[in-house]
Amino acid sequence: MSSDESFWSDRSPTPECKVCGEESVAGGYLCKRCRRFSKRVGNGSDALGRKADRAARLEALWNQWHPRSGAFVCAYTGIPLSEDPASHRYPRWEHDTPGDVSSVVLVADLIHKMKTSMTPLEFRRLVRALARHYDGKPFDRRAFPADPGDHAKAA
């Protein structure tokens, strides 16, 4: 396998899935499971008209595939993802860096809902502040991220 962008951009049919190594669907380069995950929520254009970066998604799938467990894992928690839409572990595509379509990772639905438009650093700070607060300490208000529009105003 490769992390070379041209490898992930090549859509030529292959006998084995480029992500997990299972048998590809006829005339394709992914197996049924990997195809479903690659097309999971948000594969088209977002509200700002940005197209999904297919090569970045395939590379993320490859990085998050764990052959020993036969499952994709959440980029933030490492837990296996579920194909049950009612599960908190249902896979969602997340922009690791908000707005950057090339920085995508698969995350559990619950994590996706929690992180929303925060950067990974903002998310970590908030989760740590919440944990300290639940341990009886005052909530550190500095850990609460700025509103998404505030990032644009500061630039």
RAZI-V401206 format. One record per residue. RES is the residue in one letter. SS is DSSP state (2 for helix, 1 for strand, 0 for the rest). PHI is phi as a letter, one per 20 degrees, with the letter a starting at -180 (999 if undefined). Layout:
res	ss	phi
RES	SS	PHI
RES	SS	PHI
This chain:
res	ss	phi
M	0	999
S	0	b
S	0	d
D	0	f
E	2	g
S	2	f
F	2	f
W	2	f
S	2	e
D	0	f
R	0	d
S	0	f
P	0	g
T	0	c
P	0	f
E	1	d
C	0	g
K	0	f
V	0	e
C	0	d
G	0	n
E	0	f
E	1	f
S	0	f
V	0	f
A	0	g
G	0	m
G	0	d
Y	0	c
L	0	c
C	0	f
K	2	g
R	2	f
C	2	f
R	2	f
R	2	f
F	2	f
S	2	f
K	0	e
R	0	g
V	0	h
G	0	n
N	0	e
G	0	e
S	1	e
D	0	e
A	0	f
L	0	e
G	0	n
R	0	f
K	1	e
A	0	f
D	0	e
R	2	g
A	2	f
A	2	f
R	2	f
L	2	f
E	2	f
A	2	f
L	2	g
W	2	g
N	2	f
Q	2	d
W	1	e
H	1	d
P	0	f
R	0	f
S	0	e
G	0	m
A	1	b
F	1	e
V	1	c
C	0	f
A	0	f
Y	0	e
T	0	d
G	0	m
I	0	f
P	1	f
L	0	e
S	1	d
E	0	e
D	0	e
P	0	g
A	0	e
S	0	e
H	0	f
R	0	e
Y	1	f
P	1	f
R	1	c
W	1	e
E	1	c
H	1	f
D	0	g
T	0	d
P	0	g
G	0	n
D	0	e
V	0	f
S	0	e
S	0	d
V	1	d
V	1	b
L	1	e
V	1	c
A	1	f
D	2	g
L	2	f
I	2	f
H	2	g
K	2	f
M	2	f
K	2	f
T	0	l
S	0	d
M	0	e
T	0	f
P	2	g
L	2	f
E	2	f
F	2	f
R	2	g
R	2	f
L	2	f
V	2	f
R	2	f
A	2	f
L	2	f
A	2	f
R	2	f
H	2	f
Y	2	f
D	0	e
G	0	n
K	0	e
P	0	f
F	0	f
D	0	e
R	2	f
R	2	f
A	2	f
F	0	f
P	0	f
A	0	f
D	0	f
P	2	g
G	2	f
D	2	f
H	2	f
A	2	f
K	2	f
A	2	f
A	0	f
